[in-house]
């Protein structure tokens, strides 16, 4: 345990990369997922099928494979190599989670009875006004549980960054394991448990706050 300060410092430094991947992915994938959703639900068939094909491919292939493709494909195919491995990680994660978020959004939007759109239009509201004033909050309430699960999965998926050489927390711990210390590897679980626990409490609070809306 005399190496505790050294190990703790390394693990905290590694976990900073996990957090960067997590927050950057959320910031970019949440709005991008909404764009993909509108594409999937578009009345313009080429756009609709393009969006659906994109989602099908991303959801049907492993994130690990997508990381390798993003890292190597631009250089091998277009002779434009990605110099930053962190950039490759963020691109792959954003694309992957945007596809999953888009399906959650689509399910939430399609779960709203069409009668509510018709009622809003009868009251003189445009389709856009009906969506933002009547439908949106109901959709948010319905997608929060699924979004919570997906976001917690994202926390754990950040550890996949190590496979293309990004020094996240598990890679940091593995270095000590190769030196004969096993406890740093198990300690990484505490970081993930604490992060996921905090998110679980947060989403539980959000769900309770939305309970008043029974739409």
URZI-V460107 format. One record per pair of residues at least 12 apart in sequence whose ideal C-beta (glycine too) atoms are under 8 Angstrom apart, sorted by sequence separation. I is the first residue (numbers start at 1). GAP is how many residues later the second one is. D is the distance in Angstrom with one decimal. If there is no record, write none. Layout:
I:GAP:D + I:GAP:D
//
This chain:
39:12:3.3 + 40:12:5.4 + 70:12:7.0 + 162:12:7.9 + 172:12:7.7 + 173:12:4.5 + 117:13:5.4 + 120:13:7.4 + 71:14:6.7 + 116:14:7.4 + 120:14:5.1 + 173:14:6.8 + 36:15:5.5 + 40:15:6.6 + 170:15:7.5 + 173:15:4.9 + 71:17:4.2 + 117:17:7.9 + 36:18:6.8 + 70:18:4.8 + 116:18:5.8 + 117:18:7.2 + 170:18:5.4 + 36:19:6.6 + 116:19:6.5 + 169:19:5.0 + 67:21:6.8 + 70:21:5.0 + 71:21:7.9 + 67:22:6.6 + 70:22:4.3 + 116:22:8.0 + 169:22:5.9 + 69:23:7.6 + 112:23:5.2 + 67:25:4.7 + 70:25:7.7 + 66:26:4.7 + 109:26:7.2 + 112:26:5.7 + 112:27:6.6 + 111:28:7.9 + 63:29:6.8 + 66:29:6.9 + 63:30:7.5 + 66:30:5.8 + 109:30:5.6 + 108:31:4.2 + 111:31:5.8 + 108:32:7.8 + 63:33:5.2 + 159:33:7.9 + 105:34:7.4 + 108:34:4.6 + 107:35:8.0 + 108:35:4.0 + 107:36:7.4 + 156:36:6.1 + 58:37:6.2 + 155:37:6.3 + 58:38:5.8 + 105:38:6.4 + 108:38:7.9 + 104:39:5.2 + 107:39:7.5 + 59:40:5.6 + 155:40:5.2 + 156:40:7.4 + 58:41:3.8 + 59:41:6.6 + 155:41:5.5 + 58:42:7.9 + 104:42:4.7 + 104:43:5.9 + 55:44:4.7 + 59:44:7.3 + 152:44:5.2 + 155:44:6.8 + 54:45:6.7 + 101:46:7.2 + 104:46:6.7 + 55:47:6.0 + 152:47:5.5 + 55:48:6.3 + 151:48:6.3 + 152:48:6.9 + 101:49:6.8 + 100:50:5.7 + 51:51:7.7 + 148:51:7.1 + 148:52:7.6 + 151:52:7.7 + 97:53:7.1 + 148:55:3.6 + 147:56:7.9 + 97:57:6.2 + 145:58:7.5 + 148:58:7.9 + 144:59:6.4 + 148:59:7.9 + 93:61:7.6 + 28:62:7.6 + 32:62:6.5 + 36:62:5.8 + 40:62:6.4 + 144:62:5.7 + 145:62:6.7 + 35:63:7.9 + 36:63:6.6 + 144:63:5.6 + 29:64:7.3 + 33:64:7.2 + 93:64:7.4 + 21:65:7.9 + 25:65:6.8 + 29:65:4.8 + 33:65:4.3 + 36:65:8.0 + 37:65:4.4 + 41:65:6.3 + 93:65:7.8 + 20:66:7.6 + 24:66:5.4 + 28:66:4.5 + 32:66:4.0 + 33:66:7.3 + 36:66:3.8 + 37:66:8.0 + 40:66:5.8 + 144:66:6.5 + 29:67:7.9 + 33:67:7.4 + 34:67:7.7 + 21:68:6.0 + 25:68:4.4 + 29:68:4.0 + 33:68:3.1 + 34:68:7.3 + 37:68:4.2 + 41:68:7.0 + 17:69:7.5 + 21:69:6.7 + 24:69:7.9 + 25:69:5.6 + 29:69:4.4 + 32:69:7.9 + 33:69:4.3 + 37:69:5.0 + 41:69:7.9 + 141:69:4.4 + 24:70:7.6 + 28:70:7.7 + 140:70:7.0 + 26:71:7.9 + 30:71:6.2 + 33:71:7.6 + 34:71:5.9 + 21:72:6.1 + 25:72:5.6 + 29:72:5.8 + 33:72:6.0 + 37:72:7.1 + 89:72:4.7 + 141:72:5.5 + 137:73:8.0 + 141:74:7.1 + 86:75:7.9 + 89:75:6.7 + 138:75:6.9 + 88:76:6.3 + 137:76:5.9 + 89:77:5.4 + 138:77:4.0 + 137:78:7.1 + 85:79:5.4 + 85:80:5.2 + 86:80:5.7 + 85:81:5.3 + 67:93:6.5 + 71:93:5.2 + 63:94:6.3 + 67:94:7.6 + 68:95:7.8 + 64:96:5.9 + 67:96:6.3 + 68:96:6.8 + 63:97:6.0 + 67:97:5.3 + 64:99:6.0 + 26:125:6.9 + 26:128:7.3 + 25:129:6.2 + 22:132:6.0 + 22:133:6.0 + 22:136:5.5 + 18:137:7.6 + 21:137:4.5 + 18:140:4.2 + 21:140:5.9 + 17:141:7.8 + 18:141:7.0 + 18:143:7.6 + 17:144:6.8 + 21:145:7.8 + 21:147:7.4 + 17:149:6.0 + 17:150:6.3 + 18:150:4.9 + 17:151:4.6 + 18:151:5.6 + 17:152:7.5 + 14:153:5.9 + 15:153:7.3 + 14:154:5.3 + 15:154:4.4 + 14:155:3.8 + 14:156:7.5 + 14:157:6.5 + 11:158:5.6 + 14:158:3.5 + 13:159:6.9 + 14:159:7.4 + 11:161:5.6 + 10:162:4.6 + 11:162:6.3 + 10:163:7.9 + 10:165:7.5 + 10:166:7.4 + 7:169:5.9 + 3:173:7.7 + 11:173:6.5 + 18:173:7.7 + 7:174:7.3 + 10:174:7.8 + 11:176:6.3 + 15:176:5.1 + 7:177:4.9 + 11:177:6.6 + 3:178:7.1 + 7:180:7.4 + 11:180:6.9
//
